[in-house]
Amino acid sequence: MNRPSLCGREELPTRFAAADLPVRDCVELAAGLASYARAHGLTRVEVSGPSAMRELIEEFGFDEVRFVEFHQQSAVDIAAVPRTWRCGQRGLRCLSDQLVDAAKVASRVDTPPSTLVGETVMRFARHNRLGDALGIVTGLEHYCRDNAVASVAVSGSPILAEVVEVFACERVSYASPPSESINGDAIFARSSWSIPWLDRFNHAVTDTFGGRARHRVPPLPLRRAPTPRDQENVVYCQLDARSGTAPSRHSARRLLNQVSAHGEVRVLGGPDTQAYLGDDLTYVRADLPEMVARLLSCRLFVGCDSGLGHLAGCLGVPGLIVSTDDFETTWSFFRDYASLNVIPLAAAEVLLP
């Protein structure tokens, strides 16, 4: 499976198995494998997977990569390698590093059991925003399910309590801060910014306590279905004035004017947002259960990188996330929400009517 390389590493994986990848990921994987082989002096690597992979390797002339129907010897399972690569050269370097690390990654059969003790309480003093709370609760719930941890609790911001209450958690509860607890903020700080938001805390907990990590953590379902309400011809927009990457007022107003063709525009935000965008718009503020009901009844959600954007993604609300900063980073946060599309601000101004 491994062979000497020219970069000083004695063993590097040269056989890889990928299954059920979309074509977009096949393109990135094929290019990444070719880049990986060149970077580490490997004459050839082989990969099995979807038939599209063979066609792409031939079409793009990746001489360093050979497609095989099946491997005669053991191969690295791409599904077991954290799929955190992103498009572009940065993504290829990220993938290359992961494939090198795969040489020393134990198989899932050998994954050591988790050392997280049931009934543990994690305290969060700093991560107190909606997006953080969604990632913490979702990632921790899936970690506990996958590693047979009976129950844990989180404490800190009231938004954590609201997320636990609204979403269906079987193993995560909310508790008042006890005299002894684990610093959850320190665990969160271990997580990578290059992976989808819901995955972040799941990986951070795995790095701390061992056990099995999920790649592509699914959103949690709602604990209770909201009161049915008629579908509204409404577009909810969220452009956070407090964001460090907020678009200019002119760009934001132009975007709101463009999306008004799809329904009545209502802006999610408070006094700061109203001072930022002007007094002639309709503003909405609501607690989490009411916001869930509103989003589920709207025609479209349009927002930036924010907690409400992640909430819309978790609920499957159709919408656009407008990247006002680094597009790769924004896309990596939101790429696993099937109902949301991430586009640069400049593209929004061109594509929207």
C-alpha positions in Angstrom: 0.0 0.0 0.0 2.9 2.4 0.7 6.2 3.1 -0.8 9.3 5.4 -0.2 8.9 9.0 -1.2 11.4 11.7 -2.2 10.3 14.0 0.6 11.8 12.1 3.5 8.7 10.2 4.5 9.3 6.5 4.4 5.8 5.4 3.9 2.9 7.1 2.0 -0.4 5.7 0.9 -0.7 5.1 -2.8 -4.0 3.3 -3.1 -7.3 5.0 -2.3 -10.9 3.9 -2.5 -13.7 6.5 -2.9 -17.4 5.7 -3.0 -20.6 7.7 -3.9 -18.9 11.0 -4.4 -20.7 13.7 -6.4 -19.0 14.7 -9.7 -17.8 18.0 -8.2 -15.9 16.1 -5.5 -14.6 13.6 -8.0 -13.0 16.5 -9.9 -11.3 17.8 -6.8 -10.3 14.4 -5.6 -8.7 13.5 -9.0 -6.8 16.8 -9.1 -5.8 16.5 -5.5 -4.5 13.0 -6.0 -2.4 14.1 -9.0 -1.1 17.1 -6.9 -0.4 14.8 -4.0 1.7 12.4 -6.2 3.7 15.2 -7.7 4.3 16.9 -4.3 5.7 13.7 -2.8 7.6 12.2 -5.7 5.2 9.3 -6.2 5.2 7.9 -9.8 1.6 6.7 -9.6 -1.3 6.4 -7.2 -4.4 4.4 -7.9 -8.0 5.1 -7.0 -11.3 3.2 -7.2 -14.7 4.7 -7.0 -17.4 6.1 -9.3 -17.0 5.6 -13.0 -16.9 9.4 -13.4 -13.5 9.3 -11.8 -12.1 7.3 -14.7 -13.5 9.7 -17.2 -12.2 12.8 -15.4 -8.7 11.3 -15.0 -8.6 10.7 -18.8 -10.2 14.0 -19.7 -7.8 16.1 -17.6 -4.7 14.0 -18.4 -3.8 13.2 -14.8 -0.9 10.8 -15.7 0.0 10.4 -12.0 -3.4 8.8 -11.2 -4.7 5.4 -12.4 -8.3 4.3 -12.0 -9.0 0.7 -11.0 -12.2 -1.2 -10.6 -11.0 -2.7 -7.3 -7.8 -3.0 -5.4 -5.7 -6.1 -5.1 -4.4 -4.9 -1.8 -5.7 -2.8 1.0 -6.4 0.9 0.2 -7.1 4.0 2.2 -10.9 4.6 2.4 -11.5 8.2 1.4 -14.6 8.2 3.5 -12.4 7.7 6.5 -10.2 10.7 5.6 -11.9 13.9 6.9 -13.3 15.5 3.7 -12.2 19.0 4.6 -10.5 19.9 1.3 -11.8 22.9 -0.5 -11.7 24.1 -4.1 -8.5 25.7 -5.5 -4.8 25.3 -4.8 -5.3 25.7 -1.1 -7.8 22.8 -1.2 -5.3 20.6 -3.0 -2.6 21.3 -0.4 -5.1 20.5 2.3 -6.1 17.2 0.7 -2.4 16.3 0.2 -1.7 16.8 3.9 -4.7 14.6 4.8 -3.6 11.8 2.5 -0.1 11.9 4.0 -1.6 11.7 7.5 -3.8 8.8 6.4 -0.7 6.6 6.4 -0.7 6.7 10.2 -4.5 6.8 10.8 -5.8 3.7 12.4 -8.7 1.9 10.8 -12.2 2.4 12.1 -12.0 -1.1 13.6 -9.1 0.0 15.7 -10.6 3.3 16.9 -10.1 3.5 20.6 -13.2 4.0 22.7 -14.2 7.5 23.9 -12.9 8.6 27.2 -15.8 11.2 27.7 -17.5 10.3 30.9 -21.3 10.3 31.0 -23.0 13.1 32.9 -20.1 15.5 32.1 -21.0 19.2 32.0 -19.3 21.4 29.5 -19.2 25.1 30.2 -19.3 27.7 27.4 -18.6 31.3 28.4 -17.4 32.7 25.0 -19.2 30.7 22.4 -22.7 32.2 23.0 -24.0 33.0 19.5 -26.7 31.0 17.6 -24.3 29.5 15.0 -21.9 28.4 17.7 -24.8 26.9 19.8 -26.1 24.9 16.8 -22.7 23.5 16.0 -21.9 22.6 19.7 -25.2 20.9 20.4 -25.5 19.1 17.0 -21.8 17.9 17.0 -22.0 16.8 20.6 -25.3 15.0 20.2 -23.9 13.0 17.3 -20.6 12.3 19.0 -22.5 10.8 22.0 -24.7 8.7 19.8 -21.8 7.3 17.8 -19.7 6.6 20.9 -22.3 5.2 23.3 -22.0 8.1 25.7 -25.3 8.0 27.6 -25.7 11.8 28.3 -23.8 15.0 28.8 -24.8 18.6 29.5 -23.9 22.0 28.4 -24.0 25.2 30.3 -23.5 28.9 29.7 -25.4 31.1 27.3 -29.2 31.0 27.2 -29.0 30.3 23.5 -27.5 26.9 24.2 -30.6 26.2 26.4 -32.9 27.3 23.5 -31.2 25.1 20.9 -31.4 22.1 23.3 -35.1 22.8 23.8 -36.0 23.4 20.1 -34.0 20.5 18.5 -34.4 16.8 19.2 -31.5 16.0 21.6 -31.5 12.5 23.1 -28.2 12.8 24.9 -27.4 16.5 25.4 -29.2 18.5 28.0 -28.8 22.0 29.5 -27.6 22.5 33.1 -26.8 25.4 35.3 -23.0 25.9 35.7 -21.8 23.5 38.4 -18.8 24.0 40.6 -16.8 21.5 38.4 -17.1 21.4 34.7 -15.0 21.0 31.5 -14.0 24.1 29.6 -16.0 23.7 26.4 -14.6 26.9 24.9 -11.1 25.3 25.0 -12.4 22.2 23.2 -14.1 24.3 20.6 -10.9 26.2 19.9 -9.3 23.0 18.7 -11.7 22.8 15.8 -10.7 23.5 12.2 -12.2 26.5 10.3 -12.0 24.6 7.1 -14.8 22.1 7.8 -18.6 22.5 7.7 -19.9 24.3 10.8 -21.9 21.4 12.2 -18.9 19.1 12.0 -16.5 21.4 13.9 -17.4 20.6 17.5 -17.8 16.9 16.6 -14.2 16.8 15.5 -13.0 18.9 18.4 -14.6 16.5 20.9 -13.0 13.6 19.1 -9.6 15.3 19.2 -10.0 15.7 23.0 -11.6 12.4 24.1 -10.9 10.0 21.2 -13.6 7.7 19.8 -15.2 8.0 16.4 -15.7 11.2 14.5 -18.4 11.9 12.0 -17.7 13.5 8.6 -20.8 15.3 7.4 -22.8 15.6 10.6 -26.5 15.9 9.7 -28.7 18.6 11.2 -30.9 17.6 14.2 -34.7 17.4 13.6 -37.0 19.7 15.5 -38.2 18.4 18.9 -41.8 19.4 18.1 -43.3 20.4 14.8 -44.1 24.1 14.8 -47.7 25.3 14.6 -48.7 25.0 10.9 -49.0 28.4 9.2 -49.7 29.3 5.6 -46.8 29.7 3.2 -46.1 33.5 3.1 -44.9 35.4 0.1 -42.0 36.7 2.2 -38.3 36.9 1.8 -36.4 37.1 5.1 -33.1 38.8 4.8 -30.3 38.9 7.4 -27.4 41.3 6.9 -25.8 41.6 10.2 -24.6 45.2 10.9 -22.3 43.9 13.7 -20.5 41.5 11.3 -16.9 42.3 10.6 -17.7 41.5 6.9 -20.9 43.3 6.5 -21.4 44.6 2.9 -21.5 48.4 2.3 -24.9 50.0 2.9 -25.2 50.7 -0.8 -24.6 47.0 -1.7 -26.9 45.8 1.0 -29.7 48.1 -0.1 -29.2 47.1 -3.7 -29.4 43.4 -2.8 -32.6 44.0 -0.8 -34.1 45.7 -3.8 -33.2 42.8 -6.1 -34.7 40.1 -3.9 -37.9 42.1 -3.5 -39.0 40.6 -6.9 -39.4 37.3 -5.0 -41.7 38.5 -2.2 -42.2 41.0 0.6 -38.8 41.7 2.1 -38.5 41.6 5.9 -35.2 42.2 7.6 -34.1 40.1 10.5 -32.3 42.4 12.9 -32.5 45.0 15.7 -31.7 48.6 16.2 -28.1 48.3 14.9 -29.3 46.8 11.6 -32.0 49.4 11.3 -29.5 52.2 11.8 -27.3 50.5 9.2 -30.0 49.9 6.5 -32.5 52.7 7.1 -35.9 53.2 8.6 -38.0 52.5 5.5 -37.8 48.7 5.8 -39.8 46.1 7.9 -37.7 44.7 10.7 -38.4 41.5 12.6 -37.1 40.3 16.0 -38.2 37.0 17.5 -37.1 34.3 19.9 -35.8 31.0 18.5 -39.1 29.0 18.4 -40.9 31.9 16.6 -37.9 32.4 14.2 -38.1 28.7 13.3 -41.8 29.0 12.5 -41.2 32.2 10.4 -38.4 30.6 8.4 -40.4 27.5 7.7 -43.2 29.6 6.3 -41.2 32.0 4.1 -40.5 31.7 0.4 -36.8 32.5 0.6 -34.0 33.3 3.0 -31.2 35.6 2.0 -28.3 36.2 4.4 -24.6 36.3 5.0 -22.4 34.0 7.1 -24.4 34.1 10.3 -26.2 31.9 12.9 -29.5 32.6 11.2 -28.0 31.3 8.0 -27.0 28.0 9.7 -30.5 27.8 11.3 -32.1 28.2 7.8 -29.8 25.4 6.6 -30.7 23.1 9.5 -34.4 23.6 8.7 -34.0 23.1 5.0 -35.2 26.5 4.1 -34.4 27.5 0.4 -32.1 30.4 0.2 -28.9 32.2 -0.7 -25.8 32.8 1.5 -24.0 35.8 0.1 -20.3 35.7 0.7 -18.9 39.2 1.6 -15.5 38.0 2.6 -13.4 34.9 1.6 -15.7 32.8 -0.6 -13.8 29.5 0.1 -14.3 29.9 3.8 -18.0 30.8 3.6 -18.6 27.9 1.2 -16.8 25.5 3.5 -19.1 26.5 6.4 -22.3 26.1 4.4 -21.6 23.4 1.8 -23.5 20.6 3.4 -26.8 22.4 3.6 -28.7 21.1 0.6 -31.2 23.9 0.5 -28.7 26.8 0.5 -26.5 28.1 -2.2 -23.4 30.2 -1.5 -22.5 32.9 -4.0 -20.2 35.9 -3.9 -21.7 39.4 -3.4 -20.6 40.4 -6.9 -22.4 37.4 -8.4 -25.6 38.2 -6.5 -25.6 41.7 -8.0 -25.3 40.1 -11.5 -27.5 37.1 -11.2 -30.5 38.5 -9.2 -33.1 40.5 -11.2 
